[in-house]
């Protein structure tokens, strides 16, 4: 009986570990703009309203279509990202806290 309980705990732990790593991998996958056309990247932001885009190895940020997707204490800043067909593609905006701008 004790061996069966131990085996169950080991198998359950392995299953949970596999599930956790699978969820983490899915949570980290974001559309990668350097492999998309500029039009496709811009359309994606416009369609979704707000989403996370990856713009390079380990580089990502949240992009929005309008002020409606920002908090009350945030403003929109126009943002350009690299795309497959252009190095500077306007995809929409980033939300930035009011007062977080550089002093110069």
C-alpha positions as CSV (number, residue, x, y, z in Angstrom):
1,X,0.0,0.0,0.0
2,X,2.8,2.4,0.9
3,X,4.6,1.7,-2.4
4,X,1.4,2.4,-4.4
5,X,0.9,5.7,-2.7
6,X,4.5,6.7,-3.3
7,X,4.3,5.7,-7.0
8,X,1.1,7.8,-7.4
9,X,2.7,10.8,-5.8
10,X,5.7,10.5,-8.2
11,X,3.5,10.1,-11.3
12,X,1.3,13.0,-10.2
13,X,4.3,15.2,-9.6
14,X,5.7,14.4,-13.0
15,X,2.4,15.2,-14.6
16,X,2.1,18.5,-12.9
17,X,5.7,19.4,-13.8
18,X,5.0,18.7,-17.4
19,X,1.8,20.7,-17.4
20,X,3.6,23.6,-15.8
21,X,6.4,23.7,-18.3
22,X,3.9,23.4,-21.2
23,X,1.9,26.4,-19.8
24,X,5.0,28.5,-19.4
25,X,6.0,27.8,-23.0
26,X,2.6,28.8,-24.3
27,X,2.6,32.0,-22.2
28,X,6.0,33.1,-23.6
29,X,5.0,32.7,-27.3
30,X,4.2,36.1,-28.8
31,X,3.9,37.1,-32.5
32,X,7.4,37.8,-33.8
33,X,7.4,41.0,-35.8
34,X,10.7,40.5,-37.7
35,X,9.0,37.5,-39.5
36,X,5.8,39.4,-40.3
37,X,5.1,42.0,-42.9
38,X,4.5,45.5,-41.6
39,X,0.9,45.4,-42.7
40,X,0.3,42.1,-40.9
41,X,1.8,43.4,-37.6
42,X,-0.2,46.7,-37.8
43,X,-3.4,44.8,-38.6
44,X,-2.9,42.4,-35.7
45,X,-2.6,45.3,-33.2
46,X,-5.6,47.1,-34.8
47,X,-7.7,43.9,-34.7
48,X,-6.8,42.7,-31.2
49,X,-6.7,46.2,-29.6
50,X,-3.9,45.3,-27.2
51,X,-1.4,42.5,-27.3
52,X,2.2,41.5,-26.6
53,X,4.5,41.5,-29.6
54,X,8.1,40.1,-29.7
55,X,10.4,42.3,-31.6
56,X,13.7,40.4,-31.1
57,X,15.4,37.8,-29.1
58,X,14.1,38.2,-25.5
59,X,12.5,41.6,-26.5
60,X,8.8,42.1,-26.2
61,X,6.3,44.8,-25.2
62,X,2.6,45.5,-25.1
63,X,1.2,47.4,-28.0
64,X,-2.2,49.0,-28.2
65,X,-4.5,50.4,-30.9
66,X,-5.7,53.4,-28.9
67,X,-5.8,55.2,-25.6
68,X,-8.8,53.1,-24.7
69,X,-6.4,50.2,-23.9
70,X,-4.3,52.2,-21.4
71,X,-4.9,53.0,-17.7
72,X,-6.1,56.4,-16.6
73,X,-2.7,57.5,-15.6
74,X,-1.1,56.5,-18.9
75,X,-0.8,58.2,-22.3
76,X,-0.1,56.6,-25.7
77,X,3.2,57.0,-27.4
78,X,3.6,56.1,-31.1
79,X,5.7,53.0,-31.6
80,X,7.7,51.5,-34.5
81,X,9.0,47.9,-34.5
82,X,11.2,45.9,-37.0
83,X,9.2,43.9,-39.5
84,X,10.2,41.6,-42.3
85,X,9.7,44.2,-45.0
86,X,10.9,47.3,-43.1
87,X,13.1,48.2,-40.2
88,X,10.6,50.7,-38.8
89,X,7.0,49.7,-38.9
90,X,4.3,51.8,-37.2
91,X,2.2,49.2,-35.3
92,X,0.3,51.5,-33.0
93,X,1.1,52.8,-29.5
94,X,2.6,51.8,-26.1
95,X,1.0,53.0,-22.9
96,X,3.3,55.0,-20.7
97,X,2.7,56.4,-17.3
98,X,2.2,60.2,-17.2
99,X,5.4,61.7,-15.8
100,X,7.7,58.8,-16.8
101,X,9.1,60.7,-19.7
102,X,12.8,61.7,-19.8
103,X,13.4,65.2,-18.5
104,X,15.1,66.2,-21.8
